[in-house]
Amino acid sequence: VQLQASGGGLAQTGGSLRLSCAASGSIFSTNLMAWYRQSPGEQRELVASITVGGNTNYGDSVKGRFAISRDSAINTVTLQMNSLKPEDTAVYYCKATGGIGRPVYWGQGTQVTVSS
């Protein structure tokens, strides 16, 4: 499975950005897709995840501001980021896995920078 992330860039506080991650390979290897982020000196943290059935989970810091969705027909997951804050600045990574005990795949990171 290969994950190709796109989007990101620079936004002002209160602005919006959209990230997309396209997965190649078996859809059974991408039952769960997620976005994580990592700031310098910080641990990688969950931003949002979504199952093939559409169940979502969000990190506390982004609830109500970010929305994750997926198009299973093209095996793509999208993260819509609204009301951005400077603390959202990080490298964002796409992750996919078939489930517990199955291989985990990571995409290349994409930088999101929010100016104050």
KOLGU-4560 file (N, C-alpha, C; in nm, 3 decimals, padded with zeros to 5 digits):
<recs>
<n_xx: 00.086 n_yy: -00.119 n_zz: 00.000 ca_xx: 00.000 ca_yy: 00.000 ca_zz: 00.000 c_xx: 00.089 c_yy: 00.124 c_zz: 00.000 mol: A seq: 1 type: VAL>
<n_xx: 00.058 n_yy: 00.215 n_zz: -00.088 ca_xx: 00.127 ca_yy: 00.344 ca_zz: -00.089 c_xx: 00.026 c_yy: 00.453 c_zz: -00.062 mol: A seq: 2 type: GLN>
<n_xx: 00.067 n_yy: 00.550 n_zz: 00.017 ca_xx: -00.018 ca_yy: 00.662 ca_zz: 00.052 c_xx: 00.042 c_yy: 00.790 c_zz: -00.003 mol: A seq: 3 type: LEU>
<n_xx: -00.037 n_yy: 00.864 n_zz: -00.077 ca_xx: 00.009 ca_yy: 00.989 ca_zz: -00.136 c_xx: -00.071 c_yy: 01.103 c_zz: -00.078 mol: A seq: 4 type: GLN>
<n_xx: -00.004 n_yy: 01.184 n_zz: 00.005 ca_xx: -00.071 ca_yy: 01.297 ca_zz: 00.069 c_xx: -00.054 c_yy: 01.422 c_zz: -00.015 mol: A seq: 5 type: ALA>
<n_xx: -00.155 n_yy: 01.507 n_zz: -00.009 ca_xx: -00.149 ca_yy: 01.635 ca_zz: -00.079 c_xx: -00.226 c_yy: 01.739 c_zz: 00.001 mol: A seq: 6 type: SER>
<n_xx: -00.205 n_yy: 01.863 n_zz: -00.033 ca_xx: -00.269 ca_yy: 01.972 ca_zz: 00.038 c_xx: -00.174 c_yy: 02.032 c_zz: 00.138 mol: A seq: 7 type: GLY>
<n_xx: -00.228 n_yy: 02.099 n_zz: 00.237 ca_xx: -00.144 ca_yy: 02.165 ca_zz: 00.334 c_xx: -00.096 c_yy: 02.299 c_zz: 00.283 mol: A seq: 8 type: GLY>
<n_xx: 00.002 n_yy: 02.354 n_zz: 00.352 ca_xx: 00.055 ca_yy: 02.484 ca_zz: 00.313 c_xx: 00.042 c_yy: 02.584 c_zz: 00.426 mol: A seq: 9 type: GLY>
<n_xx: 00.022 n_yy: 02.708 n_zz: 00.387 ca_xx: 00.018 ca_yy: 02.819 ca_zz: 00.483 c_xx: -00.122 c_yy: 02.877 c_zz: 00.491 mol: A seq: 10 type: LEU>
<n_xx: -00.168 n_yy: 02.900 n_zz: 00.614 ca_xx: -00.298 ca_yy: 02.963 ca_zz: 00.634 c_xx: -00.287 c_yy: 03.062 c_zz: 00.749 mol: A seq: 11 type: ALA>
<n_xx: -00.380 n_yy: 03.155 n_zz: 00.753 ca_xx: -00.386 ca_yy: 03.248 ca_zz: 00.864 c_xx: -00.476 c_yy: 03.191 c_zz: 00.973 mol: A seq: 12 type: GLN>
<n_xx: -00.460 n_yy: 03.241 n_zz: 01.093 ca_xx: -00.548 ca_yy: 03.202 ca_zz: 01.203 c_xx: -00.693 c_yy: 03.225 c_zz: 01.163 mol: A seq: 13 type: THR>
<n_xx: -00.774 n_yy: 03.122 n_zz: 01.186 ca_xx: -00.915 ca_yy: 03.129 ca_zz: 01.148 c_xx: -00.944 c_yy: 03.080 c_zz: 01.009 mol: A seq: 14 type: GLY>
<n_xx: -00.839 n_yy: 03.053 n_zz: 00.934 ca_xx: -00.856 ca_yy: 03.008 ca_zz: 00.797 c_xx: -00.880 c_yy: 02.858 c_zz: 00.787 mol: A seq: 15 type: GLY>
<n_xx: -00.879 n_yy: 02.810 n_zz: 00.663 ca_xx: -00.908 ca_yy: 02.669 ca_zz: 00.636 c_xx: -00.804 c_yy: 02.611 c_zz: 00.539 mol: A seq: 16 type: SER>
<n_xx: -00.783 n_yy: 02.483 n_zz: 00.555 ca_xx: -00.701 ca_yy: 02.407 ca_zz: 00.462 c_xx: -00.762 c_yy: 02.268 c_zz: 00.448 mol: A seq: 17 type: LEU>
<n_xx: -00.728 n_yy: 02.201 n_zz: 00.338 ca_xx: -00.776 ca_yy: 02.065 ca_zz: 00.317 c_xx: -00.660 c_yy: 01.975 c_zz: 00.281 mol: A seq: 18 type: ARG>
<n_xx: -00.654 n_yy: 01.861 n_zz: 00.345 ca_xx: -00.555 ca_yy: 01.760 ca_zz: 00.316 c_xx: -00.624 c_yy: 01.639 c_zz: 00.253 mol: A seq: 19 type: LEU>
<n_xx: -00.557 n_yy: 01.578 n_zz: 00.158 ca_xx: -00.608 ca_yy: 01.456 ca_zz: 00.097 c_xx: -00.501 c_yy: 01.349 c_zz: 00.099 mol: A seq: 20 type: SER>
<n_xx: -00.544 n_yy: 01.225 n_zz: 00.107 ca_xx: -00.452 ca_yy: 01.113 ca_zz: 00.107 c_xx: -00.513 c_yy: 01.003 c_zz: 00.021 mol: A seq: 21 type: CYS>
<n_xx: -00.443 n_yy: 00.970 n_zz: -00.086 ca_xx: -00.489 ca_yy: 00.867 ca_zz: -00.178 c_xx: -00.410 c_yy: 00.739 c_zz: -00.153 mol: A seq: 22 type: ALA>
<n_xx: -00.482 n_yy: 00.630 n_zz: -00.134 ca_xx: -00.419 ca_yy: 00.501 ca_zz: -00.106 c_xx: -00.427 c_yy: 00.411 c_zz: -00.228 mol: A seq: 23 type: ALA>
<n_xx: -00.316 n_yy: 00.348 n_zz: -00.259 ca_xx: -00.314 ca_yy: 00.249 ca_zz: -00.365 c_xx: -00.305 c_yy: 00.112 c_zz: -00.301 mol: A seq: 24 type: SER>
<n_xx: -00.346 n_yy: 00.010 n_zz: -00.369 ca_xx: -00.340 ca_yy: -00.123 ca_zz: -00.313 c_xx: -00.475 c_yy: -00.170 c_zz: -00.264 mol: A seq: 25 type: GLY>
<n_xx: -00.475 n_yy: -00.279 n_zz: -00.190 ca_xx: -00.599 ca_yy: -00.341 ca_zz: -00.147 c_xx: -00.673 c_yy: -00.255 c_zz: -00.046 mol: A seq: 26 type: SER>
<n_xx: -00.803 n_yy: -00.244 n_zz: -00.069 ca_xx: -00.884 ca_yy: -00.166 ca_zz: 00.025 c_xx: -00.891 c_yy: -00.235 c_zz: 00.160 mol: A seq: 27 type: ILE>
<n_xx: -00.865 n_yy: -00.365 n_zz: 00.162 ca_xx: -00.868 ca_yy: -00.436 ca_zz: 00.289 c_xx: -00.750 c_yy: -00.398 c_zz: 00.377 mol: A seq: 28 type: PHE>
<n_xx: -00.650 n_yy: -00.337 n_zz: 00.317 ca_xx: -00.536 ca_yy: -00.288 ca_zz: 00.395 c_xx: -00.558 c_yy: -00.148 c_zz: 00.446 mol: A seq: 29 type: SER>
<n_xx: -00.673 n_yy: -00.092 n_zz: 00.413 ca_xx: -00.701 ca_yy: 00.046 ca_zz: 00.455 c_xx: -00.835 c_yy: 00.056 c_zz: 00.524 mol: A seq: 30 type: THR>
<n_xx: -00.871 n_yy: -00.049 n_zz: 00.600 ca_xx: -00.996 ca_yy: -00.044 ca_zz: 00.674 c_xx: -01.002 c_yy: 00.078 c_zz: 00.765 mol: A seq: 31 type: ASN>
<n_xx: -00.889 n_yy: 00.114 n_zz: 00.821 ca_xx: -00.880 ca_yy: 00.232 ca_zz: 00.906 c_xx: -00.781 c_yy: 00.328 c_zz: 00.845 mol: A seq: 32 type: LEU>
<n_xx: -00.823 n_yy: 00.450 n_zz: 00.822 ca_xx: -00.734 ca_yy: 00.554 ca_zz: 00.773 c_xx: -00.739 c_yy: 00.671 c_zz: 00.870 mol: A seq: 33 type: MET>
<n_xx: -00.627 n_yy: 00.737 n_zz: 00.882 ca_xx: -00.619 ca_yy: 00.842 ca_zz: 00.984 c_xx: -00.518 c_yy: 00.949 c_zz: 00.944 mol: A seq: 34 type: ALA>
<n_xx: -00.530 n_yy: 01.061 n_zz: 01.009 ca_xx: -00.432 ca_yy: 01.168 ca_zz: 01.002 c_xx: -00.370 c_yy: 01.187 c_zz: 01.140 mol: A seq: 35 type: TRP>
<n_xx: -00.239 n_yy: 01.194 n_zz: 01.142 ca_xx: -00.164 ca_yy: 01.226 ca_zz: 01.261 c_xx: -00.086 c_yy: 01.354 c_zz: 01.233 mol: A seq: 36 type: TYR>
<n_xx: -00.036 n_yy: 01.416 n_zz: 01.339 ca_xx: 00.050 ca_yy: 01.533 ca_zz: 01.320 c_xx: 00.162 c_yy: 01.532 c_zz: 01.423 mol: A seq: 37 type: ARG>
<n_xx: 00.268 n_yy: 01.599 n_zz: 01.386 ca_xx: 00.384 ca_yy: 01.605 ca_zz: 01.475 c_xx: 00.449 c_yy: 01.740 c_zz: 01.463 mol: A seq: 38 type: GLN>
<n_xx: 00.466 n_yy: 01.806 n_zz: 01.577 ca_xx: 00.536 ca_yy: 01.933 ca_zz: 01.584 c_xx: 00.677 c_yy: 01.907 c_zz: 01.633 mol: A seq: 39 type: SER>
<n_xx: 00.770 n_yy: 01.996 n_zz: 01.607 ca_xx: 00.908 ca_yy: 01.978 ca_zz: 01.653 c_xx: 00.914 c_yy: 01.956 c_zz: 01.805 mol: A seq: 40 type: PRO>
<n_xx: 00.982 n_yy: 01.851 n_zz: 01.845 ca_xx: 00.997 ca_yy: 01.823 ca_zz: 01.986 c_xx: 00.878 c_yy: 01.757 c_zz: 02.052 mol: A seq: 41 type: GLY>
<n_xx: 00.775 n_yy: 01.731 n_zz: 01.973 ca_xx: 00.654 ca_yy: 01.670 ca_zz: 02.027 c_xx: 00.635 c_yy: 01.530 c_zz: 01.970 mol: A seq: 42 type: GLU>
<n_xx: 00.555 n_yy: 01.452 n_zz: 02.039 ca_xx: 00.520 ca_yy: 01.319 ca_zz: 01.989 c_xx: 00.413 c_yy: 01.331 c_zz: 01.881 mol: A seq: 43 type: GLN>
<n_xx: 00.413 n_yy: 01.233 n_zz: 01.793 ca_xx: 00.309 ca_yy: 01.229 ca_zz: 01.691 c_xx: 00.176 c_yy: 01.201 c_zz: 01.759 mol: A seq: 44 type: ARG>
<n_xx: 00.074 n_yy: 01.278 n_zz: 01.720 ca_xx: -00.056 ca_yy: 01.263 ca_zz: 01.785 c_xx: -00.165 c_yy: 01.241 c_zz: 01.682 mol: A seq: 45 type: GLU>
<n_xx: -00.269 n_yy: 01.172 n_zz: 01.725 ca_xx: -00.384 ca_yy: 01.148 ca_zz: 01.639 c_xx: -00.461 c_yy: 01.277 c_zz: 01.619 mol: A seq: 46 type: LEU>
<n_xx: -00.492 n_yy: 01.304 n_zz: 01.492 ca_xx: -00.580 ca_yy: 01.417 ca_zz: 01.460 c_xx: -00.722 c_yy: 01.366 c_zz: 01.439 mol: A seq: 47 type: VAL>
<n_xx: -00.735 n_yy: 01.268 n_zz: 01.351 ca_xx: -00.866 ca_yy: 01.212 ca_zz: 01.323 c_xx: -00.849 c_yy: 01.079 c_zz: 01.251 mol: A seq: 48 type: ALA>
<n_xx: -00.947 n_yy: 00.992 n_zz: 01.268 ca_xx: -00.944 ca_yy: 00.864 ca_zz: 01.201 c_xx: -01.084 c_yy: 00.831 c_zz: 01.150 mol: A seq: 49 type: SER>
<n_xx: -01.089 n_yy: 00.741 n_zz: 01.053 ca_xx: -01.217 ca_yy: 00.699 ca_zz: 00.997 c_xx: -01.206 c_yy: 00.556 c_zz: 00.948 mol: A seq: 50 type: ILE>
<n_xx: -01.307 n_yy: 00.477 n_zz: 00.980 ca_xx: -01.309 ca_yy: 00.338 ca_zz: 00.935 c_xx: -01.376 c_yy: 00.328 c_zz: 00.798 mol: A seq: 51 type: THR>
<n_xx: -01.366 n_yy: 00.212 n_zz: 00.738 ca_xx: -01.430 ca_yy: 00.192 ca_zz: 00.609 c_xx: -01.581 c_yy: 00.204 c_zz: 00.622 mol: A seq: 52 type: VAL>
<n_xx: -01.632 n_yy: 00.181 n_zz: 00.743 ca_xx: -01.774 ca_yy: 00.196 ca_zz: 00.767 c_xx: -01.818 c_yy: 00.337 c_zz: 00.798 mol: A seq: 53 type: GLY>
<n_xx: -01.720 n_yy: 00.429 n_zz: 00.808 ca_xx: -01.752 ca_yy: 00.569 ca_zz: 00.829 c_xx: -01.748 c_yy: 00.615 c_zz: 00.975 mol: A seq: 54 type: GLY>
<n_xx: -01.709 n_yy: 00.526 n_zz: 01.065 ca_xx: -01.697 ca_yy: 00.568 ca_zz: 01.205 c_xx: -01.575 c_yy: 00.658 c_zz: 01.222 mol: A seq: 55 type: ASN>
<n_xx: -01.593 n_yy: 00.770 n_zz: 01.289 ca_xx: -01.486 ca_yy: 00.868 ca_zz: 01.303 c_xx: -01.444 c_yy: 00.886 c_zz: 01.448 mol: A seq: 56 type: THR>
<n_xx: -01.322 n_yy: 00.932 n_zz: 01.464 ca_xx: -01.269 ca_yy: 00.963 ca_zz: 01.596 c_xx: -01.177 c_yy: 01.084 c_zz: 01.580 mol: A seq: 57 type: ASN>
<n_xx: -01.184 n_yy: 01.177 n_zz: 01.675 ca_xx: -01.106 ca_yy: 01.299 ca_zz: 01.666 c_xx: -01.025 c_yy: 01.323 c_zz: 01.792 mol: A seq: 58 type: TYR>
<n_xx: -00.909 n_yy: 01.384 n_zz: 01.773 ca_xx: -00.833 ca_yy: 01.431 ca_zz: 01.887 c_xx: -00.908 c_yy: 01.546 c_zz: 01.953 mol: A seq: 59 type: GLY>
<n_xx: -00.893 n_yy: 01.558 n_zz: 02.084 ca_xx: -00.970 ca_yy: 01.659 ca_zz: 02.158 c_xx: -00.944 c_yy: 01.801 c_zz: 02.106 mol: A seq: 60 type: ASP>
<n_xx: -00.823 n_yy: 01.828 n_zz: 02.063 ca_xx: -00.787 ca_yy: 01.964 ca_zz: 02.025 c_xx: -00.847 c_yy: 02.007 c_zz: 01.891 mol: A seq: 61 type: SER>
<n_xx: -00.901 n_yy: 01.914 n_zz: 01.815 ca_xx: -00.955 ca_yy: 01.950 ca_zz: 01.683 c_xx: -01.105 c_yy: 01.926 c_zz: 01.672 mol: A seq: 62 type: VAL>
<n_xx: -01.165 n_yy: 01.871 n_zz: 01.775 ca_xx: -01.309 ca_yy: 01.844 ca_zz: 01.769 c_xx: -01.386 c_yy: 01.972 c_zz: 01.742 mol: A seq: 63 type: LYS>
<n_xx: -01.480 n_yy: 01.962 n_zz: 01.649 ca_xx: -01.561 ca_yy: 02.077 ca_zz: 01.614 c_xx: -01.499 c_yy: 02.168 c_zz: 01.510 mol: A seq: 64 type: GLY>
<n_xx: -01.373 n_yy: 02.146 n_zz: 01.479 ca_xx: -01.304 ca_yy: 02.231 ca_zz: 01.380 c_xx: -01.261 c_yy: 02.152 c_zz: 01.257 mol: A seq: 65 type: ARG>
<n_xx: -01.222 n_yy: 02.029 n_zz: 01.276 ca_xx: -01.175 ca_yy: 01.945 ca_zz: 01.166 c_xx: -01.280 c_yy: 01.839 c_zz: 01.135 mol: A seq: 66 type: PHE>
<n_xx: -01.282 n_yy: 01.797 n_zz: 01.009 ca_xx: -01.373 ca_yy: 01.691 ca_zz: 00.968 c_xx: -01.300 c_yy: 01.596 c_zz: 00.875 mol: A seq: 67 type: ALA>
<n_xx: -01.309 n_yy: 01.468 n_zz: 00.905 ca_xx: -01.246 ca_yy: 01.366 ca_zz: 00.821 c_xx: -01.354 c_yy: 01.294 c_zz: 00.743 mol: A seq: 68 type: ILE>
<n_xx: -01.323 n_yy: 01.262 n_zz: 00.620 ca_xx: -01.417 ca_yy: 01.189 ca_zz: 00.536 c_xx: -01.338 c_yy: 01.098 c_zz: 00.444 mol: A seq: 69 type: SER>
<n_xx: -01.407 n_yy: 01.001 n_zz: 00.385 ca_xx: -01.338 ca_yy: 00.913 ca_zz: 00.293 c_xx: -01.429 c_yy: 00.876 c_zz: 00.177 mol: A seq: 70 type: ARG>
<n_xx: -01.368 n_yy: 00.854 n_zz: 00.066 ca_xx: -01.438 ca_yy: 00.805 ca_zz: -00.054 c_xx: -01.380 c_yy: 00.667 c_zz: -00.081 mol: A seq: 71 type: ASP>
<n_xx: -01.452 n_yy: 00.567 n_zz: -00.041 ca_xx: -01.401 ca_yy: 00.431 ca_zz: -00.053 c_xx: -01.389 c_yy: 00.387 c_zz: -00.198 mol: A seq: 72 type: SER>
<n_xx: -01.467 n_yy: 00.449 n_zz: -00.286 ca_xx: -01.461 ca_yy: 00.411 ca_zz: -00.427 c_xx: -01.322 c_yy: 00.440 c_zz: -00.486 mol: A seq: 73 type: ALA>
<n_xx: -01.260 n_yy: 00.545 n_zz: -00.437 ca_xx: -01.126 ca_yy: 00.581 ca_zz: -00.486 c_xx: -01.023 c_yy: 00.572 c_zz: -00.375 mol: A seq: 74 type: ILE>
<n_xx: -01.063 n_yy: 00.516 n_zz: -00.261 ca_xx: -00.972 ca_yy: 00.492 ca_zz: -00.149 c_xx: -00.894 c_yy: 00.618 c_zz: -00.112 mol: A seq: 75 type: ASN>
<n_xx: -00.968 n_yy: 00.722 n_zz: -00.089 ca_xx: -00.909 ca_yy: 00.851 ca_zz: -00.053 c_xx: -00.972 c_yy: 00.904 c_zz: 00.074 mol: A seq: 76 type: THR>
<n_xx: -00.890 n_yy: 00.959 n_zz: 00.160 ca_xx: -00.939 ca_yy: 01.020 ca_zz: 00.283 c_xx: -00.903 c_yy: 01.169 c_zz: 00.280 mol: A seq: 77 type: VAL>
<n_xx: -00.995 n_yy: 01.250 n_zz: 00.325 ca_xx: -00.978 ca_yy: 01.395 ca_zz: 00.323 c_xx: -00.994 c_yy: 01.451 c_zz: 00.463 mol: A seq: 78 type: THR>
<n_xx: -00.911 n_yy: 01.547 n_zz: 00.497 ca_xx: -00.923 ca_yy: 01.616 ca_zz: 00.625 c_xx: -00.949 c_yy: 01.764 c_zz: 00.597 mol: A seq: 79 type: LEU>
<n_xx: -01.068 n_yy: 01.808 n_zz: 00.630 ca_xx: -01.104 ca_yy: 01.949 ca_zz: 00.617 c_xx: -01.074 c_yy: 02.018 c_zz: 00.749 mol: A seq: 80 type: GLN>
<n_xx: -00.988 n_yy: 02.117 n_zz: 00.744 ca_xx: -00.944 ca_yy: 02.185 ca_zz: 00.865 c_xx: -00.995 c_yy: 02.329 c_zz: 00.863 mol: A seq: 81 type: MET>
<n_xx: -01.082 n_yy: 02.361 n_zz: 00.956 ca_xx: -01.139 ca_yy: 02.495 ca_zz: 00.967 c_xx: -01.098 c_yy: 02.560 c_zz: 01.098 mol: A seq: 82 type: ASN>
<n_xx: -01.119 n_yy: 02.689 n_zz: 01.105 ca_xx: -01.087 ca_yy: 02.765 ca_zz: 01.227 c_xx: -00.947 c_yy: 02.732 c_zz: 01.277 mol: A seq: 83 type: SER>
<n_xx: -00.853 n_yy: 02.736 n_zz: 01.186 ca_xx: -00.716 ca_yy: 02.697 ca_zz: 01.218 c_xx: -00.654 c_yy: 02.790 c_zz: 01.322 mol: A seq: 84 type: LEU>
<n_xx: -00.570 n_yy: 02.730 n_zz: 01.404 ca_xx: -00.498 ca_yy: 02.802 ca_zz: 01.509 c_xx: -00.348 c_yy: 02.782 c_zz: 01.490 mol: A seq: 85 type: LYS>
<n_xx: -00.267 n_yy: 02.872 n_zz: 01.542 ca_xx: -00.122 ca_yy: 02.854 ca_zz: 01.529 c_xx: -00.074 c_yy: 02.721 c_zz: 01.585 mol: A seq: 86 type: PRO>
<n_xx: -00.142 n_yy: 02.671 n_zz: 01.688 ca_xx: -00.102 ca_yy: 02.543 ca_zz: 01.746 c_xx: -00.134 c_yy: 02.424 c_zz: 01.658 mol: A seq: 87 type: GLU>
<n_xx: -00.203 n_yy: 02.446 n_zz: 01.548 ca_xx: -00.225 ca_yy: 02.340 ca_zz: 01.450 c_xx: -00.105 c_yy: 02.323 c_zz: 01.358 mol: A seq: 88 type: ASP>
<n_xx: -00.010 n_yy: 02.413 n_zz: 01.368 ca_xx: 00.110 ca_yy: 02.403 ca_zz: 01.286 c_xx: 00.186 c_yy: 02.275 c_zz: 01.317 mol: A seq: 89 type: THR>
<n_xx: 00.211 n_yy: 02.196 n_zz: 01.214 ca_xx: 00.276 ca_yy: 02.066 ca_zz: 01.232 c_xx: 00.296 c_yy: 02.002 c_zz: 01.095 mol: A seq: 90 type: ALA>
<n_xx: 00.368 n_yy: 01.894 n_zz: 01.095 ca_xx: 00.372 ca_yy: 01.807 ca_zz: 00.978 c_xx: 00.261 c_yy: 01.704 c_zz: 00.997 mol: A seq: 91 type: VAL>
<n_xx: 00.176 n_yy: 01.692 n_zz: 00.897 ca_xx: 00.062 ca_yy: 01.602 ca_zz: 00.903 c_xx: 00.093 c_yy: 01.476 c_zz: 00.821 mol: A seq: 92 type: TYR>
<n_xx: 00.061 n_yy: 01.361 n_zz: 00.880 ca_xx: 00.090 ca_yy: 01.233 ca_zz: 00.818 c_xx: -00.040 c_yy: 01.152 c_zz: 00.801 mol: A seq: 93 type: TYR>
<n_xx: -00.051 n_yy: 01.089 n_zz: 00.688 ca_xx: -00.161 ca_yy: 00.998 ca_zz: 00.661 c_xx: -00.120 c_yy: 00.857 c_zz: 00.702 mol: A seq: 94 type: CYS>
<n_xx: -00.213 n_yy: 00.783 n_zz: 00.761 ca_xx: -00.186 ca_yy: 00.647 ca_zz: 00.806 c_xx: -00.298 c_yy: 00.557 c_zz: 00.760 mol: A seq: 95 type: LYS>
<n_xx: -00.263 n_yy: 00.434 n_zz: 00.727 ca_xx: -00.364 ca_yy: 00.335 ca_zz: 00.690 c_xx: -00.326 c_yy: 00.201 c_zz: 00.747 mol: A seq: 96 type: ALA>
<n_xx: -00.425 n_yy: 00.125 n_zz: 00.785 ca_xx: -00.402 ca_yy: -00.010 ca_zz: 00.833 c_xx: -00.526 c_yy: -00.094 c_zz: 00.811 mol: A seq: 97 type: THR>
<n_xx: -00.505 n_yy: -00.225 n_zz: 00.798 ca_xx: -00.619 ca_yy: -00.313 ca_zz: 00.783 c_xx: -00.686 c_yy: -00.343 c_zz: 00.915 mol: A seq: 98 type: GLY>
<n_xx: -00.618 n_yy: -00.312 n_zz: 01.026 ca_xx: -00.675 ca_yy: -00.337 ca_zz: 01.158 c_xx: -00.567 c_yy: -00.383 c_zz: 01.255 mol: A seq: 99 type: GLY>
<n_xx: -00.613 n_yy: -00.420 n_zz: 01.371 ca_xx: -00.520 ca_yy: -00.462 ca_zz: 01.477 c_xx: -00.439 c_yy: -00.583 c_zz: 01.429 mol: A seq: 100 type: ILE>
<n_xx: -00.310 n_yy: -00.573 n_zz: 01.447 ca_xx: -00.222 ca_yy: -00.683 ca_zz: 01.409 c_xx: -00.183 c_yy: -00.685 c_zz: 01.263 mol: A seq: 101 type: GLY>
<n_xx: -00.238 n_yy: -00.594 n_zz: 01.186 ca_xx: -00.207 ca_yy: -00.588 ca_zz: 01.042 c_xx: -00.104 c_yy: -00.478 c_zz: 01.018 mol: A seq: 102 type: ARG>
<n_xx: -00.037 n_yy: -00.484 n_zz: 00.903 ca_xx: 00.064 ca_yy: -00.382 ca_zz: 00.873 c_xx: 00.008 c_yy: -00.240 c_zz: 00.879 mol: A seq: 103 type: PRO>
<n_xx: 00.094 n_yy: -00.149 n_zz: 00.917 ca_xx: 00.059 ca_yy: -00.007 ca_zz: 00.921 c_xx: 00.140 c_yy: 00.065 c_zz: 00.815 mol: A seq: 104 type: VAL>
<n_xx: 00.073 n_yy: 00.149 n_zz: 00.741 ca_xx: 00.137 ca_yy: 00.224 ca_zz: 00.634 c_xx: 00.128 c_yy: 00.373 c_zz: 00.662 mol: A seq: 105 type: TYR>
<n_xx: 00.235 n_yy: 00.444 n_zz: 00.629 ca_xx: 00.240 ca_yy: 00.588 ca_zz: 00.649 c_xx: 00.270 c_yy: 00.657 c_zz: 00.516 mol: A seq: 106 type: TRP>
<n_xx: 00.207 n_yy: 00.769 n_zz: 00.497 ca_xx: 00.240 ca_yy: 00.853 ca_zz: 00.383 c_xx: 00.351 c_yy: 00.950 c_zz: 00.419 mol: A seq: 107 type: GLY>
<n_xx: 00.397 n_yy: 01.021 n_zz: 00.319 ca_xx: 00.496 ca_yy: 01.124 ca_zz: 00.346 c_xx: 00.426 c_yy: 01.240 c_zz: 00.417 mol: A seq: 108 type: GLN>
<n_xx: 00.494 n_yy: 01.310 n_zz: 00.497 ca_xx: 00.434 ca_yy: 01.419 ca_zz: 00.571 c_xx: 00.408 c_yy: 01.540 c_zz: 00.482 mol: A seq: 109 type: GLY>
<n_xx: 00.311 n_yy: 01.619 n_zz: 00.522 ca_xx: 00.284 ca_yy: 01.744 ca_zz: 00.452 c_xx: 00.275 c_yy: 01.855 c_zz: 00.557 mol: A seq: 110 type: THR>
<n_xx: 00.343 n_yy: 01.965 n_zz: 00.530 ca_xx: 00.354 ca_yy: 02.072 ca_zz: 00.629 c_xx: 00.229 c_yy: 02.160 c_zz: 00.628 mol: A seq: 111 type: GLN>
<n_xx: 00.180 n_yy: 02.185 n_zz: 00.747 ca_xx: 00.072 ca_yy: 02.283 ca_zz: 00.767 c_xx: 00.126 c_yy: 02.390 c_zz: 00.861 mol: A seq: 112 type: VAL>
<n_xx: 00.120 n_yy: 02.514 n_zz: 00.817 ca_xx: 00.167 ca_yy: 02.626 ca_zz: 00.898 c_xx: 00.056 c_yy: 02.728 c_zz: 00.911 mol: A seq: 113 type: THR>
<n_xx: 00.024 n_yy: 02.763 n_zz: 01.034 ca_xx: -00.081 ca_yy: 02.861 ca_zz: 01.060 c_xx: -00.017 c_yy: 02.984 c_zz: 01.124 mol: A seq: 114 type: VAL>
<n_xx: -00.030 n_yy: 03.095 n_zz: 01.058 ca_xx: 00.030 ca_yy: 03.219 ca_zz: 01.108 c_xx: -00.068 c_yy: 03.292 c_zz: 01.199 mol: A seq: 115 type: SER>
<n_xx: -00.012 n_yy: 03.358 n_zz: 01.299 ca_xx: -00.097 ca_yy: 03.432 ca_zz: 01.393 c_xx: -00.120 c_yy: 03.574 c_zz: 01.347 mol: A seq: 116 type: SER>
</recs>
